[in-house]
Amino acid sequence: MHSRTAVVASEVGLHARPAALFAKAAGATGVPVTIAVRGGDPVDARSVLNVLTLGVGHGDEVVLTADGDGAEAALDGLVGLLESDLDA
């Protein structure tokens, strides 16, 4: 199991469009990925509804985990996505 932390850069956090973009990218990795607010329960990052339930805001730190072939590369890409402005 691999994990990475990221600070959410989008001004609106992981709501609406940014959450949908992130969940789509997580699904495209081909590996199971979870996301959690630090200290919270992880949810399936491939589900936009699960991501929205976290209530992640701008500047919040999240923990991503993945397992399987390509997990580290998948996490690196997802961290890069979260740390960019998905509102644009």
MOVEN-V99526 format. One record per residue. N is the residue number from 1. RES is the residue in one small letter. PHI is phi in degrees with one decimal (NA if undefined). OMEGA is omega in radians with two decimals (none if undefined). BURIAL is 1 if it has 16 or more other C-alpha atoms within 10 Angstrom, else 0. Layout:
n res phi omega burial
N RES PHI OMEGA BURIAL
N RES PHI OMEGA BURIAL
//
This chain:
n res phi omega burial
1 m NA 3.14 0
2 h -112.9 3.10 0
3 s -142.3 3.10 1
4 r -144.2 3.00 0
5 t -109.6 3.12 1
6 a -146.3 3.03 1
7 v -106.4 -3.05 1
8 v -72.6 -3.06 1
9 a -92.4 -3.09 1
10 s -60.7 -3.10 1
11 e -59.5 3.14 0
12 v -95.4 -3.10 1
13 g 72.8 3.12 1
14 l -96.5 3.12 1
15 h -125.2 3.07 1
16 a 47.8 -3.03 0
17 r -60.0 3.13 0
18 p -59.7 3.12 1
19 a -65.3 3.14 1
20 a -66.2 3.11 1
21 l -62.3 3.14 1
22 f -65.5 -3.12 1
23 a -63.0 3.11 1
24 k -63.0 3.12 0
25 a -65.2 3.11 1
26 a -63.5 3.12 1
27 g -67.1 -3.11 0
28 a -75.3 -3.12 0
29 t -69.9 -3.12 1
30 g 81.5 3.09 0
31 v -126.6 3.09 1
32 p -68.7 -3.11 1
33 v -125.4 3.02 1
34 t -118.8 3.08 1
35 i -134.3 3.12 1
36 a -147.0 2.93 1
37 v -74.5 -3.09 1
38 r -49.3 -3.14 0
39 g 87.5 -3.12 0
40 g -100.1 3.12 0
41 d -79.0 3.12 0
42 p -75.2 3.07 1
43 v -127.0 3.12 1
44 d -66.7 -3.09 1
45 a -71.8 -3.13 1
46 r -81.3 -3.13 1
47 s -107.3 3.14 1
48 v -61.1 3.13 1
49 l -65.2 3.09 1
50 n -63.8 3.14 1
51 v -62.4 3.14 1
52 l -62.3 -3.11 1
53 t -66.1 -3.14 0
54 l -71.7 -3.14 1
55 g 65.9 -3.09 0
56 v -73.0 3.13 1
57 g -106.3 3.10 1
58 h -58.0 3.10 0
59 g 84.8 3.11 0
60 d -72.3 3.09 0
61 e -96.0 3.10 1
62 v -122.9 3.11 1
63 v -116.0 3.09 1
64 l -106.0 3.05 1
65 t -132.4 3.10 1
66 a -154.0 3.14 1
67 d -140.6 3.10 1
68 g 117.1 3.12 0
69 d -63.1 3.13 0
70 g 84.9 -3.09 0
71 a -61.7 -3.10 1
72 e -64.5 3.12 1
73 a -64.8 3.12 0
74 a -61.9 3.14 1
75 l -65.0 3.11 1
76 d -58.7 3.13 0
77 g -65.2 -3.14 0
78 l -68.6 3.07 1
79 v -62.0 3.10 1
80 g -58.5 3.12 0
81 l -65.2 -3.13 1
82 l -64.0 -3.09 1
83 e -88.8 3.03 0
84 s -112.6 -3.12 0
85 d -82.7 -3.14 1
86 l -83.0 3.12 1
87 d -79.9 -3.03 0
88 a -74.2 none 0
//
